[in-house]
Amino acid sequence: MFREDIRIAFDRDPAARSTWEVITCYPGLHAIWLYRISHPLWQRGWFWLARWIMHLARWLTGIEIHPGATIGRRFFIDHGMGVVIGETTEIGDDVTLYHGVTLGGTTWRKEKRHPTLRDGVVVGAGAKILGAITIGEQSRVGGNSVVLRDVPPHSTVVGIPGTVVGTTESMIENGRINLDHHLLPNPVAEALKHVLQMVDDLNARVDEYHPDANDEYAKNIQEDMRKEHARLDRFFGGGGI
């Protein structure tokens, strides 16, 4: 499993150059290895020692993994600073987290209170997944999203609160991650487009009954509308207003 962890770094990170570099310079790998030591101790009731090992891992790597969490194979944390994984978190195989991700709990009750990430999930930088919810397999969560409810398999989630905005293909192919996790739709812009289309349809219906539709005043209004549409199109493309 340790050899597999090293190999997966080459499959998930194009910056990996050599095995020695991965072993010595990848904090995500160090945190996972210390977790693999502490988790069996936690299961055997050596709670303080398991927590102390992961406290050391946090000090060394900036990554906080509770030893009670359940983590599958080929798990990869890229960069890793600020990652927090809670006690009752369950993570499947081939999952990837970027820096600043929080898998957090939402209740004081001693029960399942942290997320479950199914196989092949990719979570973008700064995302927060909170509560005993499930992220379906091969789904991706956009950077800085806050997910508070279950996500179906093969879904793309963005926003605050997280909203399913599309479907995904397989995030892991031949062991390699799909690095196009920046290609995410803008749900706010899409909603505005629908509203604007409804306004245009309404204006068109009103114009049918306007007796002076061809006068100079109407032409000025049409020109203003075209300018505003151009500005909105620039906004939807990320260019600002």
DAMO-V294713 format. One record per helix or strand of 3 or more residues. SS is the DSSP state (h for helix, s for strand). FROM is the first residue (numbers start at 1). TO is the last residue. If there is no record, write none. Layout:
ss: {SS:SS}
from: {FROM:FROM}
to: {TO:TO}
This chain:
ss: {h:h:h:h:s:s:s:s:s:s:h:h}
from: {2:19:27:47:76:96:102:128:155:163:187:216}
to: {12:25:43:61:78:98:104:130:158:167:208:236}
